[in-house]
Amino acid sequence: MIEEALILAGGLATRLGPLTARRPKSLIEVEGTPFVCLQLDLLKRNGVRRAVLAVGHLAGAIEAVVGDGARFGVEIRYSHDGPVRLGTGGAVMKALPLLGSPFFVLYGDSYLTCDYRAVARRFESVPGAEGLMTAFRNEGRWGASNLRCEGGKIVKYDKADRDPAMRHIDYGLNVLTREAFTGFADVAEFDLSAVFQRLLACGRLAACEVPERFYEIGSHEGLADLAAYLRGRRG
């Protein structure tokens, strides 16, 4: 079982306007609770015991709320992006010394309700895999579909060069290993998608289709959807 996760929480959240002018996106309140607290509670319920937060914009505010994670039951450490832009791939690479291998990777604005243990089992069942991407049959409903899946495998992943055969979207919960970053320079800015493209090209990217839709707080519509979902769970 994978018990470690990396949360990429260094983004600027420009789409949310005044909501994030003076606070990081991770601290936006959803139904009265800072979003990062909801994320950590979800991770704990899915067997994650240790997490690294890759932080940048207003990092001190996040640390003040989360601390060492004791109140969430998750041991927390921090990886600071620093003054130089790293991109999502560079942020993961910088955090590697704080992580074991393999580990979950998710974004700081994603609330993902799938079965994490099932995702871990799928990764562990694929010989030679250095990473895994979860896929959701999106059909263009929540964001643009960017995956073509056939026979339980990803055959094309591209955020820019999309085609009509793409019915799935990358769900947002990934598994990565240290080996996945072979060949990437630790001082370069790069997107995490470049890592997945390399793994796909060399046949080392596993896939796991999940049935649950994803929730996110990167937009006002996403915030409203997540709030409605949480209210429904309480009701």
C-alpha positions as CSV (number, residue, x, y, z in Angstrom):
1,M,0.0,0.0,0.0
2,I,1.2,3.5,-0.9
3,E,1.2,5.6,2.3
4,E,2.9,8.8,1.0
5,A,1.5,11.7,-1.1
6,L,2.8,14.9,-2.6
7,I,0.3,17.8,-3.0
8,L,1.3,20.4,-5.5
9,A,0.0,23.6,-3.7
10,G,2.2,26.3,-5.1
11,G,-0.1,27.8,-7.8
12,L,-1.2,31.4,-8.0
13,A,-4.9,30.7,-8.7
14,T,-5.4,33.8,-11.0
15,R,-8.8,32.5,-12.2
16,L,-10.4,33.0,-8.8
17,G,-9.7,36.8,-8.6
18,P,-10.3,38.4,-5.2
19,L,-10.7,35.1,-3.5
20,T,-6.9,34.4,-3.7
21,A,-5.6,38.0,-3.6
22,R,-4.4,37.6,0.0
23,R,-4.5,33.9,0.6
24,P,-3.3,30.8,-1.2
25,K,-5.9,28.7,-3.1
26,S,-5.4,25.8,-0.6
27,L,-6.9,28.0,2.2
28,I,-10.1,28.9,0.4
29,E,-12.9,27.8,2.6
30,V,-15.4,25.3,1.3
31,E,-18.5,24.8,3.5
32,G,-16.6,26.6,6.3
33,T,-13.3,24.6,6.1
34,P,-10.0,25.5,4.5
35,F,-9.7,23.3,1.4
36,V,-6.3,21.8,2.4
37,C,-7.9,20.5,5.6
38,L,-10.5,18.7,3.5
39,Q,-7.8,17.2,1.3
40,L,-5.8,15.9,4.2
41,D,-8.8,14.4,5.9
42,L,-9.6,12.6,2.6
43,L,-6.0,11.3,2.3
44,K,-6.1,10.0,5.9
45,R,-9.3,8.1,5.2
46,N,-7.6,6.6,2.1
47,G,-4.6,5.2,4.1
48,V,-2.1,8.0,3.5
49,R,0.1,8.6,6.6
50,R,2.7,11.0,5.3
51,A,2.4,13.9,2.9
52,V,4.7,16.6,1.4
53,L,3.2,19.9,0.5
54,A,5.0,21.6,-2.4
55,V,4.3,25.3,-1.6
56,G,5.2,28.6,-3.1
57,H,2.7,31.5,-3.1
58,L,1.9,32.6,0.5
59,A,3.4,29.4,1.8
60,G,3.6,30.7,5.3
61,A,-0.1,31.0,5.6
62,I,-0.5,27.3,4.6
63,E,2.1,26.2,7.2
64,A,0.4,28.2,9.9
65,V,-2.9,26.3,9.3
66,V,-1.5,22.8,8.6
67,G,1.6,22.7,10.9
68,D,3.1,19.3,11.2
69,G,-0.2,17.6,10.4
70,A,-0.7,16.0,13.8
71,R,-4.4,17.1,14.1
72,F,-5.1,15.5,10.7
73,G,-3.3,12.2,11.6
74,V,-0.9,12.8,8.6
75,E,2.7,13.6,9.0
76,I,3.4,16.8,7.0
77,R,6.6,18.1,5.5
78,Y,7.1,21.1,3.2
79,S,9.0,21.5,-0.1
80,H,9.4,25.2,-1.1
81,D,9.5,26.1,-4.7
82,G,11.8,29.0,-4.1
83,P,12.2,32.2,-6.3
84,V,12.8,30.4,-9.6
85,R,9.8,29.0,-11.5
86,L,9.9,25.1,-11.5
87,G,6.7,24.1,-13.2
88,T,4.8,21.1,-11.8
89,G,7.5,18.6,-12.9
90,G,10.3,20.7,-11.3
91,A,8.3,21.0,-8.1
92,V,7.9,17.2,-7.8
93,M,11.6,16.7,-8.6
94,K,12.6,19.2,-5.9
95,A,10.4,17.3,-3.4
96,L,11.9,13.9,-4.2
97,P,14.4,13.9,-1.3
98,L,11.5,14.1,1.1
99,L,9.6,11.2,-0.4
100,G,9.9,7.5,-0.6
101,S,9.0,5.6,-3.8
102,P,6.4,5.1,-5.1
103,F,4.1,8.0,-4.0
104,F,0.8,9.5,-4.9
105,V,0.8,12.9,-6.6
106,L,-2.2,15.2,-6.7
107,Y,-2.8,18.9,-7.3
108,G,-3.6,21.4,-4.5
109,D,-7.0,22.2,-5.9
110,S,-8.3,18.7,-6.5
111,Y,-10.7,16.7,-4.3
112,L,-10.6,13.1,-5.6
113,T,-13.0,10.6,-4.0
114,C,-11.8,7.5,-5.8
115,D,-10.5,4.3,-4.0
116,Y,-6.8,5.1,-3.5
117,R,-6.0,1.6,-2.3
118,A,-7.4,0.2,-5.6
119,V,-5.2,2.7,-7.5
120,A,-2.2,1.5,-5.6
121,R,-3.0,-2.1,-6.2
122,R,-3.3,-1.5,-9.9
123,F,0.1,0.2,-10.0
124,E,1.7,-2.6,-8.1
125,S,0.2,-5.2,-10.5
126,V,1.9,-3.8,-13.6
127,P,5.5,-5.1,-14.0
128,G,8.0,-2.4,-14.8
129,A,5.7,0.5,-14.3
130,E,7.4,3.7,-13.1
131,G,4.2,5.7,-13.0
132,L,0.4,5.5,-13.1
133,M,-2.2,7.9,-14.3
134,T,-5.9,7.6,-13.3
135,A,-8.4,8.1,-16.1
136,F,-12.1,9.1,-16.0
137,R,-14.5,8.8,-18.9
138,N,-15.3,12.4,-19.1
139,E,-16.9,12.8,-22.6
140,G,-16.0,16.5,-22.4
141,R,-18.3,17.2,-19.4
142,W,-15.7,18.6,-16.9
143,G,-12.9,20.0,-18.9
144,A,-11.6,18.9,-22.2
145,S,-10.9,15.2,-22.6
146,N,-7.2,14.6,-23.2
147,L,-6.8,10.8,-23.1
148,R,-7.4,8.0,-25.5
149,C,-7.7,4.7,-23.7
150,E,-8.0,1.2,-25.3
151,G,-8.1,-2.1,-23.5
152,G,-7.4,-0.6,-20.1
153,K,-4.3,1.2,-21.4
154,I,-3.5,4.8,-22.3
155,V,-2.5,5.0,-25.9
156,K,-2.5,8.8,-26.3
157,Y,-2.2,11.6,-23.8
158,D,-2.0,15.2,-25.0
159,K,-3.4,18.4,-23.6
160,A,-2.9,20.3,-26.8
161,D,-3.2,17.8,-29.7
162,R,-6.6,16.4,-29.0
163,D,-8.6,14.2,-31.3
164,P,-12.3,13.0,-31.4
165,A,-11.3,9.5,-30.1
166,M,-10.4,11.0,-26.7
167,R,-13.2,10.2,-24.3
168,H,-11.2,10.2,-21.0
169,I,-9.5,12.9,-19.0
170,D,-6.6,12.6,-16.6
171,Y,-8.4,12.4,-13.2
172,G,-5.7,13.9,-11.1
173,L,-4.5,11.2,-8.8
174,N,-1.1,9.9,-10.1
175,V,1.5,7.4,-8.8
176,L,5.2,8.2,-9.5
177,T,8.5,6.7,-8.6
178,R,12.0,8.2,-8.4
179,E,12.9,6.4,-11.6
180,A,10.2,8.3,-13.5
181,F,12.4,11.4,-13.4
182,T,15.4,9.8,-15.0
183,G,16.8,12.3,-17.6
184,F,15.2,15.4,-16.2
185,A,17.5,18.1,-14.9
186,D,16.9,19.2,-11.3
187,V,17.4,22.9,-12.2
188,A,15.0,23.1,-15.2
189,E,11.4,24.3,-15.3
190,F,9.2,21.6,-16.8
191,D,5.6,20.4,-16.7
192,L,4.6,17.1,-15.1
193,S,3.0,16.1,-18.4
194,A,6.5,15.7,-19.9
195,V,7.2,12.9,-17.4
196,F,4.0,11.1,-18.3
197,Q,4.8,11.5,-22.0
198,R,8.2,9.9,-21.5
199,L,6.7,7.0,-19.5
200,L,4.0,6.5,-22.1
201,A,6.6,6.4,-24.9
202,C,8.7,3.8,-23.2
203,G,5.8,1.6,-22.0
204,R,6.2,2.3,-18.3
205,L,2.9,4.2,-17.7
206,A,0.2,2.1,-16.1
207,A,-3.5,3.2,-16.1
208,C,-6.4,2.9,-13.8
209,E,-9.9,4.0,-14.8
210,V,-12.0,5.3,-12.0
211,P,-15.8,5.7,-12.0
212,E,-16.1,8.8,-9.8
213,R,-16.0,12.3,-11.2
214,F,-13.4,14.7,-9.9
215,Y,-14.0,17.9,-7.9
216,E,-11.8,21.0,-8.0
217,I,-11.6,24.5,-6.7
218,G,-9.7,26.1,-9.5
219,S,-12.9,27.9,-10.7
220,H,-16.0,29.4,-9.2
221,E,-18.1,26.6,-10.8
222,G,-15.8,24.0,-9.3
223,L,-16.1,25.5,-5.9
224,A,-19.9,25.4,-6.1
225,D,-19.9,21.8,-7.3
226,L,-17.7,20.7,-4.4
227,A,-19.7,22.6,-1.8
228,A,-22.9,20.9,-3.1
229,Y,-21.2,17.4,-3.0
230,L,-20.1,18.0,0.6
231,R,-23.5,19.1,1.6
232,G,-25.0,16.0,0.0
233,R,-22.7,13.8,2.0
234,R,-23.7,15.4,5.3
235,G,-27.4,15.2,4.4
